[in-house]
Every structure is written in C-alpha cells, then in structure tokens.
C-alpha cells in the first residue's frame, strides 16, 4: 500500500523524470512550432507581400524574422542547443503576435500565440534538462577541468 501511495503522491519528481518530461515538451512544441515556420517558408513569395509588419521594418523582413524564430530557433530548442538564447526570439515572436498582430482578434484567434508564449516562458525558466546538447557540453567541460 505504501508503494502505491508513493507512486500516486510522490514527494518530488526525480531528475530523470523531469528531464524526460522537458525533452518531451521540447520535442512536441518544438516540432509544432517548426511546422509553422516550414509552412511560411513554402509560401514565402505570397506571404512576403502581405505579411503583417508590426515592427515597421517591412513585410519581408518581418516574415524573415518570424521564420528565423520558427525554424532556426525551433531546431535549437528541440536539440537543447543554445537553449535559452533560442527561446528569446521565439518568445518575442509570440508576444508580438499576441499583443500586436492579433490584439483586436477574438481569443480563439489569439489562443495559439498565447499557448506558445506561456509554454516558451515556462520552458525558458525551467531549462533544457539533462537530455540536451547544452547539458552534454556542460558535463563534458566539467570533466575536462578535473
């Protein structure tokens, strides 16, 4: 009975369980976000003419910045490479989408940007976990110093 109680109501999550969950979150949300970037890349020519320009840098530059966040930074996020640095453009892109591009839209239109923004902010604070390139580099460097 005690074993069931500990399983259902653990004191804390183990570090490997936490890292596994962080990896799952990186994979799920990273690939979903990457998919948005790939669809923009495929439709680049048509989107470049009409893409929103909330920063006043031009539609094409705004689209390129968004694609950078959604493609390049998503790959860093998925791999856990330059993890927090990769998350900064992703967070900015979703904040701009939520508070500027979709500011007057109904909540159902804002919802994807809000969900991504919340997840990315939480993941920024939590870190990449053990199963990441950043963690591997840290472990490798600390062994070299010994």
Secondary structure, 3 states (H helix, E strand, C coil): CHHHHHHHCCCCCCHHHHHHHHHHHHHHHHHHHHHHHHHHHHCHHHHHHHCCCCCCCCHHHHHHHHHHHHHHHHHHHHHCCCHHHHHHHHHHHHHHHHHHHCCCCCHHHHHHHHHHHHHHHHHHHHCCCCCCHHHHHHHHHHHHHC
